[in-house]
């Protein structure tokens, strides 16, 4: 039995080179053993590997060229597939998938004002790996609705005062700068009246509690209690940050789908190898036709997920309605497919798949966790429904 790899015949020469380089690096330096070592570190990932990502240009993918950016969202998809396949614990998605498009969008929104220069400075720091970023948008009462924000930003002398609570801040445990969405005006669930503020991780009045998730991602809960910021801490325009924030979340969601496809591919390869090696009654398990059919079902789910995730990435620059539809279609499909893939990998491995000593257990946790990351199937189907 043979399966296609995640190469793409439509790749340009440059993208094919990026795909090959990413595959070689992942195979050499992002092994399962190195993942377990990194998860045991205080921050849950390797700073040394993060610097390597910067040196290879992986932190600059999709950023504006004048801020040190390289390539586009399609190139970021290539790296997302590779990192998903390796289950790399580094907060690449939080930075490149979420913080970078938010900063880039706010920079455009600010025009030629000082906030645009600040966004450009942040983008340069992100691309070089000098600082880690995290977007603090979601709150406990809002669940997946990032516009359900009660955190308040009020004028305080010549600056700002922020008060509120944020939850599940992706990459927030190790971030140097937090991009906090707060409400300047309007009701809690109104898309209008929102702004984004840069908050240093050591700001007085900020309480940060790092929370690793069960699949190895790093998140944090935040409490802002009278956090005082200078006047220039607001990035972008006054009260109109929601369209930019929504676009950044869609970008992260599409790239998260690509990450999941990479992990699903790893499940297939790991499970196929196990069935070929494990013997019962004098022959390998892979000789059982029913098990081969189950592998083919996995392959079909992976290839369908790869196609719809790629379509979502390709539509990120489209008009908002078309972008939302493509991203929610992808997440609503890939989420359940990823969960099925992880569960099938566990079943085909048997009891050993439930342990942390083998890769399949980690892969299954990542895929089950992905199903609820950035909106579950039901939330995205509701988002697809006409208003």
TORKOL-4160 file (C-alpha; in steps of 0.2 Angstrom, whole numbers, padded with zeros to 4 digits, m for minus):
387
<pt num="1" X="0000" Y="0000" Z="0000"/>
<pt num="2" X="0007" Y="0017" Z="m0004"/>
<pt num="3" X="0001" Y="0035" Z="m0001"/>
<pt num="4" X="0005" Y="0052" Z="m0008"/>
<pt num="5" X="0015" Y="0064" Z="0002"/>
<pt num="6" X="0011" Y="0082" Z="0006"/>
<pt num="7" X="0020" Y="0088" Z="m0010"/>
<pt num="8" X="0010" Y="0099" Z="m0022"/>
<pt num="9" X="0013" Y="0098" Z="m0040"/>
<pt num="10" X="0006" Y="0116" Z="m0042"/>
<pt num="11" X="0021" Y="0122" Z="m0031"/>
<pt num="12" X="0032" Y="0136" Z="m0038"/>
<pt num="13" X="0051" Y="0132" Z="m0038"/>
<pt num="14" X="0053" Y="0143" Z="m0023"/>
<pt num="15" X="0039" Y="0135" Z="m0013"/>
<pt num="16" X="0045" Y="0118" Z="m0018"/>
<pt num="17" X="0062" Y="0123" Z="m0011"/>
<pt num="18" X="0053" Y="0129" Z="0005"/>
<pt num="19" X="0043" Y="0113" Z="0007"/>
<pt num="20" X="0059" Y="0102" Z="0005"/>
<pt num="21" X="0069" Y="0113" Z="0017"/>
<pt num="22" X="0055" Y="0112" Z="0030"/>
<pt num="23" X="0053" Y="0093" Z="0028"/>
<pt num="24" X="0072" Y="0091" Z="0030"/>
<pt num="25" X="0073" Y="0102" Z="0046"/>
<pt num="26" X="0058" Y="0094" Z="0054"/>
<pt num="27" X="0065" Y="0077" Z="0051"/>
<pt num="28" X="0082" Y="0081" Z="0058"/>
<pt num="29" X="0078" Y="0093" Z="0072"/>
<pt num="30" X="0060" Y="0091" Z="0077"/>
<pt num="31" X="0059" Y="0073" Z="0083"/>
<pt num="32" X="0047" Y="0066" Z="0095"/>
<pt num="33" X="0061" Y="0065" Z="0108"/>
<pt num="34" X="0065" Y="0083" Z="0106"/>
<pt num="35" X="0047" Y="0088" Z="0108"/>
<pt num="36" X="0046" Y="0078" Z="0125"/>
<pt num="37" X="0062" Y="0087" Z="0130"/>
<pt num="38" X="0055" Y="0104" Z="0125"/>
<pt num="39" X="0038" Y="0101" Z="0134"/>
<pt num="40" X="0048" Y="0099" Z="0150"/>
<pt num="41" X="0057" Y="0116" Z="0149"/>
<pt num="42" X="0050" Y="0130" Z="0160"/>
<pt num="43" X="0041" Y="0139" Z="0145"/>
<pt num="44" X="0036" Y="0122" Z="0136"/>
<pt num="45" X="0046" Y="0125" Z="0121"/>
<pt num="46" X="0064" Y="0128" Z="0115"/>
<pt num="47" X="0070" Y="0146" Z="0113"/>
<pt num="48" X="0085" Y="0139" Z="0103"/>
<pt num="49" X="0073" Y="0132" Z="0090"/>
<pt num="50" X="0063" Y="0148" Z="0090"/>
<pt num="51" X="0079" Y="0157" Z="0085"/>
<pt num="52" X="0082" Y="0144" Z="0071"/>
<pt num="53" X="0064" Y="0148" Z="0065"/>
<pt num="54" X="0069" Y="0166" Z="0064"/>
<pt num="55" X="0085" Y="0162" Z="0055"/>
<pt num="56" X="0076" Y="0152" Z="0042"/>
<pt num="57" X="0063" Y="0166" Z="0039"/>
<pt num="58" X="0049" Y="0156" Z="0046"/>
<pt num="59" X="0044" Y="0170" Z="0057"/>
<pt num="60" X="0043" Y="0182" Z="0043"/>
<pt num="61" X="0031" Y="0173" Z="0032"/>
<pt num="62" X="0017" Y="0184" Z="0025"/>
<pt num="63" X="0023" Y="0200" Z="0034"/>
<pt num="64" X="0025" Y="0216" Z="0024"/>
<pt num="65" X="0041" Y="0217" Z="0014"/>
<pt num="66" X="0047" Y="0233" Z="0022"/>
<pt num="67" X="0045" Y="0225" Z="0039"/>
<pt num="68" X="0057" Y="0211" Z="0034"/>
<pt num="69" X="0043" Y="0200" Z="0028"/>
<pt num="70" X="0045" Y="0185" Z="0016"/>
<pt num="71" X="0033" Y="0176" Z="0005"/>
<pt num="72" X="0014" Y="0175" Z="0007"/>
<pt num="73" X="0000" Y="0165" Z="0016"/>
<pt num="74" X="0003" Y="0150" Z="0005"/>
<pt num="75" X="0021" Y="0149" Z="0011"/>
<pt num="76" X="0015" Y="0150" Z="0029"/>
<pt num="77" X="0004" Y="0136" Z="0025"/>
<pt num="78" X="0019" Y="0125" Z="0019"/>
<pt num="79" X="0028" Y="0128" Z="0036"/>
<pt num="80" X="0011" Y="0125" Z="0046"/>
<pt num="81" X="0010" Y="0108" Z="0038"/>
<pt num="82" X="0028" Y="0104" Z="0043"/>
<pt num="83" X="0026" Y="0110" Z="0061"/>
<pt num="84" X="0009" Y="0101" Z="0063"/>
<pt num="85" X="0017" Y="0085" Z="0056"/>
<pt num="86" X="0031" Y="0087" Z="0070"/>
<pt num="87" X="0020" Y="0093" Z="0083"/>
<pt num="88" X="0032" Y="0107" Z="0087"/>
<pt num="89" X="0027" Y="0115" Z="0103"/>
<pt num="90" X="0034" Y="0133" Z="0098"/>
<pt num="91" X="0021" Y="0146" Z="0098"/>
<pt num="92" X="0022" Y="0149" Z="0079"/>
<pt num="93" X="0004" Y="0149" Z="0076"/>
<pt num="94" X="0001" Y="0162" Z="0090"/>
<pt num="95" X="0014" Y="0174" Z="0082"/>
<pt num="96" X="0014" Y="0171" Z="0063"/>
<pt num="97" X="m0004" Y="0166" Z="0062"/>
<pt num="98" X="m0012" Y="0178" Z="0074"/>
<pt num="99" X="m0001" Y="0192" Z="0080"/>
<pt num="100" X="0007" Y="0196" Z="0064"/>
<pt num="101" X="m0008" Y="0198" Z="0053"/>
<pt num="102" X="m0016" Y="0209" Z="0067"/>
<pt num="103" X="m0001" Y="0220" Z="0068"/>
<pt num="104" X="0000" Y="0221" Z="0049"/>
<pt num="105" X="m0019" Y="0226" Z="0048"/>
<pt num="106" X="m0018" Y="0239" Z="0062"/>
<pt num="107" X="m0003" Y="0247" Z="0053"/>
<pt num="108" X="m0013" Y="0249" Z="0037"/>
<pt num="109" X="m0028" Y="0255" Z="0047"/>
<pt num="110" X="m0017" Y="0268" Z="0056"/>
<pt num="111" X="m0011" Y="0275" Z="0039"/>
<pt num="112" X="0005" Y="0286" Z="0042"/>
<pt num="113" X="0002" Y="0290" Z="0060"/>
<pt num="114" X="0014" Y="0286" Z="0074"/>
<pt num="115" X="0004" Y="0269" Z="0078"/>
<pt num="116" X="0008" Y="0263" Z="0061"/>
<pt num="117" X="0027" Y="0266" Z="0065"/>
<pt num="118" X="0024" Y="0256" Z="0081"/>
<pt num="119" X="0016" Y="0242" Z="0072"/>
<pt num="120" X="0030" Y="0241" Z="0060"/>
<pt num="121" X="0043" Y="0240" Z="0074"/>
<pt num="122" X="0033" Y="0226" Z="0082"/>
<pt num="123" X="0032" Y="0217" Z="0065"/>
<pt num="124" X="0051" Y="0218" Z="0063"/>
<pt num="125" X="0054" Y="0212" Z="0081"/>
<pt num="126" X="0042" Y="0197" Z="0078"/>
<pt num="127" X="0051" Y="0193" Z="0061"/>
<pt num="128" X="0068" Y="0193" Z="0069"/>
<pt num="129" X="0062" Y="0183" Z="0084"/>
<pt num="130" X="0068" Y="0197" Z="0096"/>
<pt num="131" X="0051" Y="0197" Z="0105"/>
<pt num="132" X="0037" Y="0185" Z="0107"/>
<pt num="133" X="0019" Y="0191" Z="0105"/>
<pt num="134" X="0001" Y="0185" Z="0110"/>
<pt num="135" X="m0016" Y="0191" Z="0106"/>
<pt num="136" X="m0028" Y="0193" Z="0121"/>
<pt num="137" X="m0045" Y="0194" Z="0113"/>
<pt num="138" X="m0056" Y="0180" Z="0120"/>
<pt num="139" X="m0065" Y="0181" Z="0137"/>
<pt num="140" X="m0074" Y="0168" Z="0148"/>
<pt num="141" X="m0091" Y="0174" Z="0145"/>
<pt num="142" X="m0089" Y="0175" Z="0126"/>
<pt num="143" X="m0083" Y="0157" Z="0122"/>
<pt num="144" X="m0078" Y="0158" Z="0104"/>
<pt num="145" X="m0085" Y="0175" Z="0101"/>
<pt num="146" X="m0070" Y="0186" Z="0101"/>
<pt num="147" X="m0081" Y="0202" Z="0099"/>
<pt num="148" X="m0089" Y="0198" Z="0116"/>
<pt num="149" X="m0077" Y="0209" Z="0126"/>
<pt num="150" X="m0080" Y="0218" Z="0143"/>
<pt num="151" X="m0062" Y="0223" Z="0146"/>
<pt num="152" X="m0063" Y="0242" Z="0146"/>
<pt num="153" X="m0051" Y="0255" Z="0140"/>
<pt num="154" X="m0054" Y="0272" Z="0147"/>
<pt num="155" X="m0044" Y="0288" Z="0146"/>
<pt num="156" X="m0033" Y="0291" Z="0161"/>
<pt num="157" X="m0024" Y="0308" Z="0161"/>
<pt num="158" X="m0013" Y="0308" Z="0146"/>
<pt num="159" X="m0014" Y="0289" Z="0144"/>
<pt num="160" X="m0026" Y="0274" Z="0146"/>
<pt num="161" X="m0032" Y="0262" Z="0160"/>
<pt num="162" X="m0037" Y="0244" Z="0156"/>
<pt num="163" X="m0047" Y="0233" Z="0167"/>
<pt num="164" X="m0054" Y="0216" Z="0163"/>
<pt num="165" X="m0051" Y="0197" Z="0161"/>
<pt num="166" X="m0044" Y="0187" Z="0146"/>
<pt num="167" X="m0044" Y="0168" Z="0144"/>
<pt num="168" X="m0034" Y="0155" Z="0134"/>
<pt num="169" X="m0022" Y="0168" Z="0126"/>
<pt num="170" X="m0013" Y="0157" Z="0114"/>
<pt num="171" X="0006" Y="0159" Z="0117"/>
<pt num="172" X="0002" Y="0171" Z="0131"/>
<pt num="173" X="0013" Y="0162" Z="0144"/>
<pt num="174" X="0030" Y="0167" Z="0136"/>
<pt num="175" X="0025" Y="0182" Z="0127"/>
<pt num="176" X="0035" Y="0198" Z="0129"/>
<pt num="177" X="0021" Y="0209" Z="0122"/>
<pt num="178" X="0002" Y="0206" Z="0124"/>
<pt num="179" X="m0010" Y="0213" Z="0111"/>
<pt num="180" X="m0025" Y="0216" Z="0121"/>
<pt num="181" X="m0042" Y="0219" Z="0113"/>
<pt num="182" X="m0052" Y="0231" Z="0124"/>
<pt num="183" X="m0068" Y="0241" Z="0123"/>
<pt num="184" X="m0068" Y="0260" Z="0122"/>
<pt num="185" X="m0087" Y="0261" Z="0119"/>
<pt num="186" X="m0102" Y="0251" Z="0115"/>
<pt num="187" X="m0111" Y="0236" Z="0122"/>
<pt num="188" X="m0101" Y="0220" Z="0127"/>
<pt num="189" X="m0106" Y="0211" Z="0111"/>
<pt num="190" X="m0105" Y="0225" Z="0099"/>
<pt num="191" X="m0092" Y="0224" Z="0085"/>
<pt num="192" X="m0089" Y="0242" Z="0086"/>
<pt num="193" X="m0080" Y="0252" Z="0099"/>
<pt num="194" X="m0065" Y="0240" Z="0100"/>
<pt num="195" X="m0047" Y="0244" Z="0100"/>
<pt num="196" X="m0031" Y="0235" Z="0102"/>
<pt num="197" X="m0017" Y="0240" Z="0115"/>
<pt num="198" X="0001" Y="0234" Z="0117"/>
<pt num="199" X="0003" Y="0229" Z="0135"/>
<pt num="200" X="0021" Y="0224" Z="0141"/>
<pt num="201" X="0021" Y="0207" Z="0150"/>
<pt num="202" X="0028" Y="0215" Z="0165"/>
<pt num="203" X="0016" Y="0230" Z="0166"/>
<pt num="204" X="0010" Y="0234" Z="0184"/>
<pt num="205" X="m0007" Y="0228" Z="0187"/>
<pt num="206" X="m0006" Y="0214" Z="0175"/>
<pt num="207" X="m0008" Y="0196" Z="0182"/>
<pt num="208" X="m0003" Y="0182" Z="0170"/>
<pt num="209" X="m0006" Y="0164" Z="0174"/>
<pt num="210" X="0002" Y="0152" Z="0161"/>
<pt num="211" X="m0009" Y="0137" Z="0157"/>
<pt num="212" X="m0002" Y="0123" Z="0146"/>
<pt num="213" X="m0016" Y="0114" Z="0137"/>
<pt num="214" X="m0017" Y="0095" Z="0137"/>
<pt num="215" X="m0011" Y="0094" Z="0119"/>
<pt num="216" X="0005" Y="0104" Z="0123"/>
<pt num="217" X="0001" Y="0121" Z="0117"/>
<pt num="218" X="0005" Y="0136" Z="0129"/>
<pt num="219" X="m0009" Y="0148" Z="0134"/>
<pt num="220" X="m0012" Y="0160" Z="0148"/>
<pt num="221" X="m0026" Y="0168" Z="0158"/>
<pt num="222" X="m0024" Y="0187" Z="0161"/>
<pt num="223" X="m0032" Y="0199" Z="0174"/>
<pt num="224" X="m0029" Y="0217" Z="0170"/>
<pt num="225" X="m0032" Y="0227" Z="0186"/>
<pt num="226" X="m0029" Y="0246" Z="0183"/>
<pt num="227" X="m0016" Y="0243" Z="0170"/>
<pt num="228" X="m0009" Y="0261" Z="0165"/>
<pt num="229" X="m0003" Y="0263" Z="0148"/>
<pt num="230" X="0004" Y="0278" Z="0138"/>
<pt num="231" X="m0006" Y="0287" Z="0125"/>
<pt num="232" X="0003" Y="0278" Z="0111"/>
<pt num="233" X="m0001" Y="0261" Z="0117"/>
<pt num="234" X="m0017" Y="0260" Z="0106"/>
<pt num="235" X="m0013" Y="0253" Z="0090"/>
<pt num="236" X="m0023" Y="0257" Z="0074"/>
<pt num="237" X="m0039" Y="0268" Z="0074"/>
<pt num="238" X="m0051" Y="0272" Z="0089"/>
<pt num="239" X="m0064" Y="0259" Z="0091"/>
<pt num="240" X="m0063" Y="0251" Z="0074"/>
<pt num="241" X="m0052" Y="0236" Z="0077"/>
<pt num="242" X="m0064" Y="0222" Z="0075"/>
<pt num="243" X="m0063" Y="0220" Z="0056"/>
<pt num="244" X="m0044" Y="0219" Z="0057"/>
<pt num="245" X="m0045" Y="0207" Z="0072"/>
<pt num="246" X="m0058" Y="0196" Z="0064"/>
<pt num="247" X="m0046" Y="0194" Z="0048"/>
<pt num="248" X="m0032" Y="0190" Z="0059"/>
<pt num="249" X="m0042" Y="0176" Z="0068"/>
<pt num="250" X="m0047" Y="0169" Z="0051"/>
<pt num="251" X="m0029" Y="0169" Z="0046"/>
<pt num="252" X="m0024" Y="0159" Z="0062"/>
<pt num="253" X="m0039" Y="0147" Z="0059"/>
<pt num="254" X="m0034" Y="0143" Z="0041"/>
<pt num="255" X="m0016" Y="0140" Z="0046"/>
<pt num="256" X="m0022" Y="0130" Z="0061"/>
<pt num="257" X="m0031" Y="0119" Z="0049"/>
<pt num="258" X="m0015" Y="0116" Z="0039"/>
<pt num="259" X="m0006" Y="0112" Z="0055"/>
<pt num="260" X="m0020" Y="0099" Z="0059"/>
<pt num="261" X="m0018" Y="0091" Z="0041"/>
<pt num="262" X="0001" Y="0089" Z="0045"/>
<pt num="263" X="m0003" Y="0080" Z="0061"/>
<pt num="264" X="m0016" Y="0069" Z="0052"/>
<pt num="265" X="m0003" Y="0064" Z="0040"/>
<pt num="266" X="0009" Y="0060" Z="0054"/>
<pt num="267" X="m0005" Y="0049" Z="0062"/>
<pt num="268" X="m0007" Y="0040" Z="0045"/>
<pt num="269" X="0011" Y="0037" Z="0043"/>
<pt num="270" X="0014" Y="0031" Z="0061"/>
<pt num="271" X="m0001" Y="0020" Z="0061"/>
<pt num="272" X="0003" Y="0012" Z="0044"/>
<pt num="273" X="0021" Y="0008" Z="0051"/>
<pt num="274" X="0014" Y="0001" Z="0067"/>
<pt num="275" X="0002" Y="m0011" Z="0057"/>
<pt num="276" X="0016" Y="m0017" Z="0046"/>
<pt num="277" X="0028" Y="m0021" Z="0061"/>
<pt num="278" X="0015" Y="m0028" Z="0074"/>
<pt num="279" X="0012" Y="m0046" Z="0071"/>
<pt num="280" X="m0002" Y="m0057" Z="0077"/>
<pt num="281" X="m0004" Y="m0076" Z="0072"/>
<pt num="282" X="0012" Y="m0076" Z="0062"/>
<pt num="283" X="0008" Y="m0061" Z="0051"/>
<pt num="284" X="0008" Y="m0042" Z="0051"/>
<pt num="285" X="m0008" Y="m0033" Z="0056"/>
<pt num="286" X="m0007" Y="m0024" Z="0039"/>
<pt num="287" X="m0012" Y="m0040" Z="0031"/>
<pt num="288" X="m0029" Y="m0039" Z="0038"/>
<pt num="289" X="m0040" Y="m0031" Z="0024"/>
<pt num="290" X="m0052" Y="m0022" Z="0036"/>
<pt num="291" X="m0037" Y="m0013" Z="0043"/>
<pt num="292" X="m0031" Y="m0008" Z="0026"/>
<pt num="293" X="m0048" Y="m0001" Z="0022"/>
<pt num="294" X="m0047" Y="0009" Z="0038"/>
<pt num="295" X="m0031" Y="0016" Z="0033"/>
<pt num="296" X="m0038" Y="0021" Z="0016"/>
<pt num="297" X="m0053" Y="0030" Z="0025"/>
<pt num="298" X="m0039" Y="0040" Z="0035"/>
<pt num="299" X="m0031" Y="0044" Z="0019"/>
<pt num="300" X="m0047" Y="0051" Z="0011"/>
<pt num="301" X="m0050" Y="0062" Z="0026"/>
<pt num="302" X="m0033" Y="0069" Z="0025"/>
<pt num="303" X="m0033" Y="0073" Z="0007"/>
<pt num="304" X="m0050" Y="0081" Z="0008"/>
<pt num="305" X="m0044" Y="0091" Z="0023"/>
<pt num="306" X="m0029" Y="0096" Z="0014"/>
<pt num="307" X="m0039" Y="0103" Z="m0001"/>
<pt num="308" X="m0051" Y="0113" Z="0009"/>
<pt num="309" X="m0038" Y="0120" Z="0021"/>
<pt num="310" X="m0028" Y="0125" Z="0006"/>
<pt num="311" X="m0043" Y="0133" Z="m0002"/>
<pt num="312" X="m0046" Y="0143" Z="0015"/>
<pt num="313" X="m0028" Y="0149" Z="0015"/>
<pt num="314" X="m0030" Y="0155" Z="m0004"/>
<pt num="315" X="m0045" Y="0165" Z="0001"/>
<pt num="316" X="m0038" Y="0175" Z="0015"/>
<pt num="317" X="m0035" Y="0190" Z="0004"/>
<pt num="318" X="m0053" Y="0190" Z="m0003"/>
<pt num="319" X="m0068" Y="0201" Z="0003"/>
<pt num="320" X="m0073" Y="0198" Z="0021"/>
<pt num="321" X="m0089" Y="0188" Z="0017"/>
<pt num="322" X="m0079" Y="0176" Z="0005"/>
<pt num="323" X="m0065" Y="0174" Z="0017"/>
<pt num="324" X="m0076" Y="0170" Z="0032"/>
<pt num="325" X="m0086" Y="0157" Z="0022"/>
<pt num="326" X="m0070" Y="0148" Z="0016"/>
<pt num="327" X="m0062" Y="0148" Z="0033"/>
<pt num="328" X="m0078" Y="0142" Z="0042"/>
<pt num="329" X="m0081" Y="0129" Z="0029"/>
<pt num="330" X="m0063" Y="0123" Z="0032"/>
<pt num="331" X="m0064" Y="0123" Z="0051"/>
<pt num="332" X="m0081" Y="0114" Z="0051"/>
<pt num="333" X="m0074" Y="0100" Z="0040"/>
<pt num="334" X="m0056" Y="0098" Z="0046"/>
<pt num="335" X="m0061" Y="0099" Z="0065"/>
<pt num="336" X="m0072" Y="0083" Z="0065"/>
<pt num="337" X="m0060" Y="0074" Z="0052"/>
<pt num="338" X="m0045" Y="0078" Z="0064"/>
<pt num="339" X="m0054" Y="0071" Z="0079"/>
<pt num="340" X="m0059" Y="0055" Z="0069"/>
<pt num="341" X="m0041" Y="0053" Z="0063"/>
<pt num="342" X="m0034" Y="0054" Z="0081"/>
<pt num="343" X="m0046" Y="0042" Z="0088"/>
<pt num="344" X="m0044" Y="0030" Z="0074"/>
<pt num="345" X="m0025" Y="0031" Z="0076"/>
<pt num="346" X="m0027" Y="0026" Z="0095"/>
<pt num="347" X="m0039" Y="0012" Z="0091"/>
<pt num="348" X="m0027" Y="0004" Z="0078"/>
<pt num="349" X="m0013" Y="0005" Z="0090"/>
<pt num="350" X="m0022" Y="m0002" Z="0104"/>
<pt num="351" X="m0018" Y="0001" Z="0123"/>
<pt num="352" X="m0001" Y="0008" Z="0119"/>
<pt num="353" X="m0009" Y="0023" Z="0110"/>
<pt num="354" X="m0015" Y="0029" Z="0126"/>
<pt num="355" X="0002" Y="0032" Z="0134"/>
<pt num="356" X="0013" Y="0048" Z="0132"/>
<pt num="357" X="0028" Y="0037" Z="0128"/>
<pt num="358" X="0023" Y="0035" Z="0110"/>
<pt num="359" X="0020" Y="0048" Z="0097"/>
<pt num="360" X="0002" Y="0043" Z="0092"/>
<pt num="361" X="m0005" Y="0048" Z="0109"/>
<pt num="362" X="0002" Y="0066" Z="0107"/>
<pt num="363" X="m0004" Y="0067" Z="0090"/>
<pt num="364" X="m0022" Y="0062" Z="0095"/>
<pt num="365" X="m0022" Y="0074" Z="0109"/>
<pt num="366" X="m0017" Y="0088" Z="0097"/>
<pt num="367" X="m0030" Y="0083" Z="0084"/>
<pt num="368" X="m0044" Y="0082" Z="0098"/>
<pt num="369" X="m0038" Y="0099" Z="0105"/>
<pt num="370" X="m0038" Y="0107" Z="0087"/>
<pt num="371" X="m0057" Y="0102" Z="0085"/>
<pt num="372" X="m0061" Y="0115" Z="0099"/>
<pt num="373" X="m0047" Y="0128" Z="0094"/>
<pt num="374" X="m0053" Y="0145" Z="0087"/>
<pt num="375" X="m0071" Y="0139" Z="0086"/>
<pt num="376" X="m0078" Y="0121" Z="0085"/>
<pt num="377" X="m0089" Y="0114" Z="0071"/>
<pt num="378" X="m0106" Y="0120" Z="0078"/>
<pt num="379" X="m0099" Y="0138" Z="0080"/>
<pt num="380" X="m0092" Y="0138" Z="0062"/>
<pt num="381" X="m0108" Y="0131" Z="0055"/>
<pt num="382" X="m0118" Y="0144" Z="0064"/>
<pt num="383" X="m0106" Y="0157" Z="0057"/>
<pt num="384" X="m0110" Y="0150" Z="0039"/>
<pt num="385" X="m0128" Y="0152" Z="0041"/>
<pt num="386" X="m0136" Y="0168" Z="0033"/>
<pt num="387" X="m0140" Y="0182" Z="0045"/>
